[in-house]
Amino acid sequence: IHPLIRRVEEIEKSMWESRYEIEEDLRAKLEHVTDHNYTLSQSTQNDKRESEEIIRRLESRLAHMESLVSERHAQLVQHKESHQNTMDFGHRLSEVEQLQSHAVTLASNGRTREMQGQVQDSLLKRIEQNKPSAQPTSTKTGPAEHGPQASSANAE
């Protein structure tokens, strides 16, 4: 019986040693996994901060780009308006030149000043009708300020 008891004690001792080794291995592996988890958590937090910083910079750049586009759009609209005003002015100028040419032709044909005044009045009416709405119609420039007589005197 004694040998059997010793054999059981040896087996029990061997089992306790194996259990102790397994527990130590598990503790080491758990410590390794915990360290890796902490490192991974820190890395994730750093990546998050960097991503947020990049997003802030990109949002700032986007806002700057939007303001530039808005400015360019305003300049384009202003340029188109200026171009249209120039075209309108050129059209009105050509009408005035036509009427003055017509008035000179009438004067050279022996027509009276009254006829010239009527032609210039009709010209001024056409010009007033073709003026852009941005300019007040009561503001007159050029020959219209002095009336048809001053214009006809210039035409002679």
C-alpha positions as CSV (number, residue, x, y, z in Angstrom):
1,I,0.0,0.0,0.0
2,H,2.9,2.4,0.7
3,P,4.1,2.2,-2.8
4,L,0.7,3.0,-4.1
5,I,0.3,6.0,-1.7
6,R,3.8,7.3,-2.9
7,R,2.8,6.8,-6.5
8,V,-0.5,8.8,-5.9
9,E,1.5,11.5,-4.1
10,E,3.9,11.8,-7.0
11,I,1.1,12.0,-9.5
12,E,-0.6,14.7,-7.4
13,K,2.7,16.6,-7.1
14,S,3.2,16.4,-10.8
15,M,-0.4,17.6,-11.4
16,W,0.1,20.6,-9.1
17,E,3.4,21.5,-10.9
18,S,1.6,21.2,-14.3
19,R,-1.2,23.4,-13.0
20,Y,1.3,25.9,-11.7
21,E,3.1,26.0,-15.1
22,I,-0.2,26.4,-17.0
23,E,-1.3,29.2,-14.7
24,E,2.1,31.0,-15.2
25,D,1.8,30.6,-19.0
26,L,-1.8,31.9,-18.9
27,R,-0.7,34.9,-16.8
28,A,2.1,35.7,-19.2
29,K,-0.2,35.4,-22.2
30,L,-2.9,37.5,-20.5
31,E,-0.2,40.2,-19.6
32,H,1.0,40.1,-23.2
33,V,-2.6,40.5,-24.5
34,T,-3.3,43.3,-22.0
35,D,-0.1,45.2,-23.1
36,H,-1.0,44.7,-26.8
37,N,-4.6,45.9,-26.1
38,Y,-3.2,49.0,-24.3
39,T,-0.8,49.8,-27.2
40,L,-3.6,49.3,-29.7
41,S,-5.9,51.6,-27.7
42,Q,-3.2,54.3,-27.5
43,S,-2.5,54.0,-31.3
44,T,-6.2,54.2,-32.0
45,Q,-6.5,57.4,-29.9
46,N,-3.5,59.0,-31.6
47,D,-5.0,58.1,-35.0
48,K,-8.3,59.6,-34.0
49,R,-6.6,62.9,-32.9
50,E,-4.6,63.0,-36.1
51,S,-7.7,62.4,-38.2
52,E,-9.7,65.1,-36.4
53,E,-6.8,67.5,-37.0
54,I,-6.7,66.6,-40.7
55,I,-10.5,67.1,-40.9
56,R,-10.2,70.5,-39.2
57,R,-7.5,71.6,-41.7
58,L,-9.5,70.3,-44.7
59,E,-12.7,72.1,-43.5
60,S,-10.7,75.3,-43.1
61,R,-9.3,74.9,-46.7
62,L,-12.7,74.1,-48.0
63,A,-14.2,77.2,-46.4
64,H,-11.3,79.2,-47.9
65,M,-11.9,77.7,-51.3
66,E,-15.7,78.4,-51.0
67,S,-14.9,82.1,-50.3
68,L,-12.6,82.2,-53.3
69,V,-15.2,80.7,-55.5
70,S,-17.8,83.1,-54.2
71,E,-15.5,86.1,-54.9
72,R,-14.7,84.8,-58.4
73,H,-18.5,84.4,-59.1
74,A,-19.2,87.9,-57.9
75,Q,-16.4,89.2,-60.2
76,L,-17.8,87.2,-63.1
77,V,-21.3,88.6,-62.5
78,Q,-19.8,92.1,-62.3
79,H,-17.8,91.5,-65.5
80,K,-20.9,90.3,-67.3
81,E,-22.9,93.3,-66.2
82,S,-20.1,95.7,-67.3
83,H,-19.9,94.0,-70.6
84,Q,-23.6,94.3,-71.1
85,N,-23.5,97.9,-70.1
86,T,-20.7,98.5,-72.6
87,M,-22.7,96.8,-75.3
88,D,-25.8,98.8,-74.5
89,F,-23.7,102.0,-74.5
90,G,-22.3,101.1,-77.9
91,H,-25.7,100.4,-79.3
92,R,-27.1,103.7,-78.0
93,L,-24.0,105.5,-79.4
94,S,-24.5,104.0,-82.8
95,E,-28.2,105.2,-82.7
96,V,-27.1,108.7,-81.8
97,E,-24.5,108.7,-84.6
98,Q,-27.2,107.5,-87.1
99,L,-29.6,110.2,-86.0
100,Q,-26.9,112.9,-86.2
101,S,-26.0,111.6,-89.7
102,H,-29.6,111.7,-90.6
103,A,-29.9,115.2,-89.2
104,V,-26.9,116.4,-91.1
105,T,-28.4,114.9,-94.3
106,L,-31.6,116.7,-93.6
107,A,-29.8,119.9,-93.0
108,S,-27.8,119.6,-96.2
109,N,-31.0,119.0,-98.1
110,G,-32.4,122.3,-97.0
111,R,-34.7,121.1,-94.2
112,T,-35.5,123.4,-91.4
113,R,-34.2,123.3,-87.8
114,E,-37.7,122.3,-86.7
115,M,-37.3,119.0,-88.6
116,Q,-33.9,118.5,-87.1
117,G,-35.3,119.0,-83.6
118,Q,-38.1,116.5,-84.3
119,V,-35.6,113.9,-85.5
120,Q,-33.5,114.5,-82.4
121,D,-36.5,114.3,-80.1
122,S,-37.5,111.0,-81.6
123,L,-33.9,109.8,-81.2
124,L,-33.9,110.8,-77.6
125,K,-37.1,109.0,-77.0
126,R,-35.7,105.8,-78.5
127,I,-32.6,106.1,-76.4
128,E,-34.6,106.6,-73.3
129,Q,-36.7,103.5,-74.1
130,N,-33.5,101.4,-74.7
131,K,-31.7,102.6,-71.5
132,P,-31.0,99.8,-68.9
133,S,-33.3,99.9,-65.9
134,A,-30.3,100.3,-63.6
135,Q,-29.9,103.9,-64.7
136,P,-32.7,106.4,-63.7
137,T,-34.5,107.7,-66.7
138,S,-34.5,111.3,-65.3
139,T,-30.7,111.5,-65.6
140,K,-29.8,112.7,-69.0
141,T,-26.3,113.2,-70.4
142,G,-24.9,114.7,-73.5
143,P,-27.0,116.6,-75.9
144,A,-30.2,115.9,-74.0
145,E,-29.2,118.2,-71.2
146,H,-29.3,121.2,-73.4
147,G,-32.3,120.3,-75.4
148,P,-32.7,119.7,-79.1
149,Q,-31.6,123.2,-80.1
150,A,-28.1,122.7,-78.6
151,S,-27.8,119.4,-80.4
152,S,-29.0,120.8,-83.7
153,A,-26.5,123.7,-83.3
154,N,-23.7,121.1,-82.8
155,A,-25.0,119.2,-85.9
156,E,-24.6,122.3,-88.1
